[in-house]
Amino acid sequence: MFDTMTLTKATAGVCGALLILLLGKWAADVMYHDAGHGEQAYVIDTGAEEGGDEEAVEVSFDEVLASADVGKGARVFNKCKACHKLEDGANGTGPHLYGVVGREKAAVEGFGYSDALASLEASWTPENLSGFLESPKNYAPGTTMGFSGLRKIEDRANLIAYLATIGE
């Protein structure tokens, strides 16, 4: 199949390519190696070491809710209105949200709640709504609500303040 000369040429080609690769690596190390540059001539003090111990201040949900903006909450509701209606008794894919703040959980007549939501006790307080809106799947594992959640506490507070104005 192959004669000796063809095999020798192929081997020489592979060895030559390897040699070029190794010489290129050596040249790059010589040109860009930074270990031989010595010490820094001067150091700029940014104070990063002194202020690094500060922890993020966590604001309570009640404080954020007290300063919530109803107008911004109406804009956040745009994420919800594909599935939820604000008119009393007008269910969509999800139950209506008329008077939801303070309402018992899974209490809308004629709506088929998932077992995960139907088994929850208590009412939709602002704190409970915030927990649910942050991550419905974590708050009520097994819920059929496909919404991924509102990560920002301000968005949740604004939405809850807006929903509190809808209904009784």
C-alpha positions as CSV (number, residue, x, y, z in Angstrom):
1,M,0.0,0.0,0.0
2,F,2.4,2.6,1.2
3,D,6.0,2.5,0.2
4,T,8.8,3.5,2.6
5,M,9.3,7.0,1.0
6,T,5.6,8.0,1.5
7,L,5.6,6.9,5.1
8,T,8.8,8.8,5.7
9,K,7.3,12.0,4.2
10,A,4.1,11.7,6.3
11,T,6.1,11.2,9.5
12,A,8.4,14.1,8.6
13,G,5.3,16.3,8.0
14,V,3.8,15.5,11.4
15,C,7.2,16.0,13.2
16,G,7.7,19.4,11.3
17,A,4.2,20.6,12.3
18,L,4.9,19.7,16.0
19,L,8.3,21.5,15.8
20,I,6.6,24.6,14.5
21,L,4.0,24.5,17.2
22,L,6.6,24.1,19.9
23,L,8.8,26.9,18.5
24,G,5.7,29.2,18.4
25,K,4.8,28.4,22.0
26,W,8.4,29.2,23.1
27,A,8.4,32.5,21.2
28,A,5.1,33.5,22.8
29,D,6.4,32.7,26.2
30,V,9.5,34.8,25.6
31,M,7.5,37.8,24.3
32,Y,4.6,37.7,26.8
33,H,6.0,36.2,30.0
34,D,5.5,38.7,32.8
35,A,7.3,37.0,35.7
36,G,10.6,38.8,34.9
37,H,9.3,42.4,35.2
38,G,10.2,42.9,38.9
39,E,8.2,44.7,41.6
40,Q,5.5,47.4,41.1
41,A,7.0,50.9,40.9
42,Y,4.1,52.2,43.1
43,V,0.9,51.0,44.6
44,I,-2.4,52.9,44.5
45,D,-4.4,52.5,47.7
46,T,-8.0,52.0,46.9
47,G,-9.1,51.2,50.4
48,A,-10.5,47.8,49.2
49,E,-9.0,46.0,52.2
50,E,-10.5,48.4,54.7
51,G,-14.1,48.4,53.4
52,G,-14.3,44.7,52.4
53,D,-16.0,43.7,55.7
54,E,-19.3,45.5,55.0
55,E,-22.3,43.3,54.7
56,A,-25.3,44.1,52.5
57,V,-28.1,45.6,54.6
58,E,-31.3,43.6,54.2
59,V,-34.4,45.7,54.1
60,S,-37.6,44.1,55.5
61,F,-40.5,43.6,53.1
62,D,-42.7,45.8,55.3
63,E,-40.4,48.8,54.7
64,V,-40.3,48.2,51.0
65,L,-44.1,47.8,50.9
66,A,-44.6,51.0,52.8
67,S,-42.7,52.9,50.0
68,A,-44.2,50.9,47.1
69,D,-45.4,52.7,43.9
70,V,-48.8,51.7,42.7
71,G,-48.1,53.0,39.2
72,K,-45.1,50.8,38.9
73,G,-47.1,47.9,40.2
74,A,-49.6,48.4,37.4
75,R,-46.7,48.1,34.9
76,V,-45.5,44.9,36.7
77,F,-49.0,43.5,36.5
78,N,-48.5,43.4,32.7
79,K,-46.5,40.2,33.3
80,C,-49.6,38.7,35.0
81,K,-52.5,39.8,32.8
82,A,-52.0,37.1,30.2
83,C,-53.4,34.6,32.7
84,H,-55.2,36.7,35.4
85,K,-58.1,39.2,35.2
86,L,-58.9,41.9,37.7
87,E,-62.7,41.8,37.3
88,D,-64.6,40.0,40.1
89,G,-65.5,36.5,39.0
90,A,-63.7,36.7,35.6
91,N,-61.3,33.8,35.7
92,G,-58.7,33.3,33.0
93,T,-56.0,30.6,32.9
94,G,-55.5,31.6,36.5
95,P,-58.0,32.8,39.1
96,H,-59.2,36.5,39.1
97,L,-57.1,38.8,41.3
98,Y,-60.0,41.1,42.4
99,G,-59.6,41.5,46.2
100,V,-56.7,39.0,46.3
101,V,-54.8,40.8,49.1
102,G,-56.3,39.4,52.3
103,R,-58.4,36.8,50.6
104,E,-58.2,33.2,51.7
105,K,-55.9,31.0,49.6
106,A,-57.7,28.9,46.9
107,A,-61.0,30.6,47.7
108,V,-62.2,31.6,44.2
109,E,-65.4,29.8,43.4
110,G,-65.4,27.8,40.2
111,F,-61.6,27.8,39.7
112,G,-59.8,24.4,39.7
113,Y,-56.8,24.9,41.9
114,S,-53.9,22.5,41.9
115,D,-53.6,20.3,45.0
116,A,-50.5,22.2,46.0
117,L,-52.4,25.5,46.3
118,A,-55.7,24.0,47.6
119,S,-53.8,22.5,50.5
120,L,-52.3,25.8,51.7
121,E,-53.8,27.3,54.8
122,A,-54.2,31.0,55.8
123,S,-54.8,34.0,53.6
124,W,-52.9,36.0,51.0
125,T,-51.2,38.5,53.2
126,P,-48.7,40.8,51.6
127,E,-45.9,38.7,53.0
128,N,-47.4,35.4,51.7
129,L,-48.0,37.0,48.3
130,S,-44.4,38.2,48.2
131,G,-43.1,34.7,49.0
132,F,-45.4,33.2,46.3
133,L,-44.6,35.8,43.7
134,E,-40.8,35.4,44.3
135,S,-41.0,31.8,43.3
136,P,-44.3,30.0,42.9
137,K,-42.6,26.6,42.5
138,N,-40.7,27.0,45.7
139,Y,-43.6,28.4,47.7
140,A,-46.1,25.8,46.7
141,P,-44.2,22.8,45.2
142,G,-46.4,21.1,42.6
143,T,-48.3,24.2,41.6
144,T,-49.4,24.4,38.0
145,M,-48.6,28.1,37.8
146,G,-45.9,28.3,35.2
147,F,-44.6,31.7,36.2
148,S,-40.9,31.8,37.1
149,G,-41.3,34.6,39.7
150,L,-40.4,38.2,40.4
151,R,-36.8,38.3,41.9
152,K,-36.8,42.0,42.8
153,I,-38.4,42.7,46.2
154,E,-39.4,46.2,44.9
155,D,-41.3,44.7,41.9
156,R,-43.2,42.4,44.3
157,A,-44.0,45.2,46.7
158,N,-45.2,47.5,43.9
159,L,-47.4,44.7,42.4
160,I,-48.9,43.9,45.8
161,A,-49.6,47.6,46.5
162,Y,-51.3,47.8,43.1
163,L,-53.4,44.6,43.8
164,A,-54.4,46.0,47.2
165,T,-56.1,48.9,45.4
166,I,-58.2,46.4,43.3
167,G,-61.3,45.1,45.2
168,E,-62.8,45.8,48.5
